[in-house]
Amino acid sequence: MTGDVAYSGTWEQYEAAGEWLDKLAAGIGCEIHRVQMVPGNHDLDRDKLSVGGSKLLEYIREGGAAEYEEVIANENDRSTLFSRFEDYGRFSVGYNCGLDDEAKYATNLRIEVGPGRWIRFVRLNSALLCHGREREEPAELMIGARQFTIPRPVAGEEIVVLVHHPLHWYKDAQEVRQYVDSRVRVFISGHEHDPKVQVNKFDDNCDVMMLAAGAAVPFKSDDTYTYTYNIIEFDWDESSDSLSVAIHPRTWNPAKTSFEADNKRLGGSEPQFILGSPNFRKAGLAAVDSGPKPSADTPDHVPEHVEFVPTEDAEVDTEETATMPSDVEGYELALLRFFRDLFESDRLRILLALDAIPAESNERMNQGMERKLFDWLVREGRLPEIIEMTDRLIAERNEGEM
């Protein structure tokens, strides 16, 4: 989801979004926690923008990269800007897509599309500087070097970037573009509600796809802006050792009151692109010969391997990466239900009951601390207890509402 999950960043809207996402996942045969998302300008609560926060945004807009870094490097200033994403943060962390509170890029999911061939999702937050009246020309937003210094992919891995605003909305678009062209295979953006796709050749046998998504709920509907969505399939093209991207654009037909194949946008009803993928080729044939073979019982639409992995960055705190027990069965779904489906008081009850919070602790409880304690309990082998208490608390609430 490339942003604008909500309309004004409030929890009631995310509760509705969660119900819709569960239906969507069930409809396409996807586990409900297997979702990637980034925030859009509608995912911040503008009522939480303080006078001081407004001054910080104005200072950055009137300046540039130096002013941006000066503000973002200050923990208190950063917290002021991130406070507007409080409800989005709680919602997204349940899907293991939490915002990086130091305003860096985020990446923790990669999927195998062929033997030894992976795509890694990198998430960027382009909405941090939004205030409700941001302009496209002249550009006012920034991605910032902390985010656009996307890691160079390892052999066998190609990067797919998810972000809300297209490149031309950024003051630092040129710098962002350099990293996108040299390190990214697919760049998916939202915001403009007008689906477009363009493939640029960066180098010999190296392509970059720029894909602008449509919107299921545009602010208006006409020949250009209407209700659209896309089904995108990533695959490995064995003959050329490249990333294959098939797009199935869908659009609303008001006469039939249903969605149908879109023959006007994105190159027709089922455009397919074979992207020159140098990082696949770097893996060589050895990875293909020795890689795991799909089982005959595995449905075509289910990837053979999905991994949650920590951000690969030289500055990553090793203590933070230890909070990723992704090999524990049931972890991701339990994480989603813990943050999305429980009240703050419920989460605190569980952490207290399982002795995750020391009696002498006076540390302020926030989402980051809750996540650390949740992961500590999982590493201690207490996930079954978390699941049992989560089920019981939700059942008690449902009984009280009947």
URQUI-V390984 format. One record per pair of residues at least 6 apart in sequence whose ideal C-beta (glycine too) atoms are under 7 Angstrom apart, sorted by the first residue. I is the first residue (numbers start at 1). GAP is how many residues later the second one is. Records with the same first field share a line. If there is no record, write none. Layout:
# URQUI-V390984
I: GAP + GAP
This chain:
# URQUI-V390984
1: 34 + 36
2: 36 + 160 + 161 + 162 + 186 + 187 + 188 + 211
3: 35 + 36 + 37 + 40 + 124 + 161 + 187 + 188
4: 36 + 38 + 39 + 186
5: 9 + 12 + 32 + 38
6: 7 + 8 + 11 + 36 + 37 + 82
7: 6 + 35
8: 34 + 37 + 38
9: 33 + 34 + 35 + 36 + 75 + 76 + 78 + 79
10: 35 + 77
11: 76
14: 73 + 77
18: 322
21: 11 + 14
22: 10
25: 6 + 7
29: 272
32: 304
33: 62 + 299 + 300 + 303
35: 60
36: 61 + 73 + 85 + 87 + 126
37: 55 + 58 + 60
38: 85 + 86 + 87 + 124 + 125 + 126
39: 46 + 49 + 86 + 88 + 125
40: 87 + 124 + 150 + 151
41: 86 + 89 + 123
43: 42 + 45 + 84
44: 40 + 41 + 83 + 86
45: 39 + 41 + 42
46: 38 + 86
48: 35 + 36
49: 35 + 82
50: 30
52: 28
53: 27 + 28
56: 15 + 21 + 24 + 25
57: 72 + 74
59: 8 + 12
60: 7 + 8 + 11 + 69 + 82
61: 79
64: 107
65: 107
68: 74 + 76
69: 75
71: 6
72: 6 + 31 + 72 + 74
78: 25
81: 47
82: 17 + 19
85: 14
89: 9 + 10 + 278
90: 249 + 277
91: 249
92: 6 + 7
93: 246 + 274 + 278
94: 241 + 242 + 245 + 246
95: 241
96: 12 + 212 + 236 + 239
97: 26
99: 26
100: 6
101: 267
102: 44
103: 25 + 41 + 43 + 44
104: 42 + 43
105: 17 + 18 + 19 + 42 + 45
106: 17 + 205
107: 13 + 14 + 15 + 16 + 204
108: 200 + 201 + 202 + 203
109: 12 + 199
110: 8 + 9 + 10 + 47 + 197 + 199
111: 7 + 8 + 192 + 195
112: 6 + 191 + 192 + 193
113: 6 + 121 + 122 + 123 + 190
114: 122 + 124
115: 172 + 173 + 176 + 177
116: 40 + 167 + 171 + 172 + 175
117: 39 + 119 + 163 + 166
118: 38 + 39
119: 39 + 41 + 115 + 124
120: 33 + 37 + 39
121: 39 + 41
122: 28 + 37 + 39
123: 39
124: 19 + 23 + 37 + 39
126: 15 + 17 + 37 + 38 + 39 + 43
127: 37
129: 12 + 13
130: 11
134: 6 + 7
136: 32 + 33
139: 29 + 30 + 31 + 32 + 34
140: 31
141: 24 + 28 + 29 + 30
142: 28 + 29 + 30
143: 27 + 29 + 33
148: 27 + 28 + 31
149: 30
150: 9 + 29 + 33 + 34
151: 161 + 162
152: 31
153: 6 + 30 + 126
155: 124 + 127 + 128
156: 123 + 124 + 126 + 127 + 131
157: 122
158: 27 + 85 + 119 + 121 + 122
159: 24 + 25 + 26
160: 25 + 26 + 28
161: 19 + 23 + 26 + 27
162: 26
163: 26
164: 25 + 26 + 27
165: 24 + 26
166: 23 + 25 + 26 + 46
167: 6 + 9 + 10
170: 6
180: 7 + 28
181: 21 + 27
182: 20
184: 24
185: 23 + 24 + 58 + 90 + 92
186: 23 + 25 + 59
187: 21 + 22 + 23 + 24
188: 23 + 25
189: 23 + 24
190: 23
192: 20
193: 21 + 22 + 25 + 32
194: 18 + 20 + 30 + 31
195: 17 + 18 + 19 + 33 + 35 + 54 + 70 + 71
196: 16
197: 12 + 14 + 50 + 69 + 70
198: 12
199: 8 + 10 + 74 + 76
200: 7 + 8 + 10
201: 6
202: 6
205: 71 + 73
206: 70 + 72
207: 68 + 69
209: 36 + 64 + 66
213: 17
214: 14 + 15 + 16
215: 13
216: 11 + 13
218: 7 + 8 + 9
221: 6
226: 25 + 26
227: 24 + 25
228: 21 + 22 + 23 + 34 + 37
229: 21
230: 17 + 18 + 19 + 20 + 36
231: 17
232: 13 + 15
233: 13
234: 9 + 11
235: 9
236: 7 + 8
237: 7 + 37
240: 34
241: 36 + 39 + 40
242: 32 + 33 + 34 + 35 + 38
243: 32 + 34 + 37
244: 28 + 30
245: 28 + 30
246: 24 + 26
247: 19 + 24
248: 22
249: 13 + 16 + 17
250: 9 + 10 + 11 + 12
251: 8 + 9 + 11
252: 7
253: 7
261: 8
262: 7
263: 6
292: 12
294: 10
298: 6
307: 19
308: 16 + 18
310: 6 + 11 + 14
323: 48 + 49 + 52
325: 6 + 50 + 53 + 54
328: 50 + 55
330: 53 + 57
331: 47 + 52
334: 49 + 52 + 53 + 56
335: 39
337: 53
338: 9 + 36 + 48 + 52
341: 53
342: 48 + 51
346: 47
347: 23
348: 17
350: 36 + 39
351: 6 + 22
353: 36
354: 23 + 28 + 31
356: 17 + 20 + 21
357: 16
363: 6
377: 9
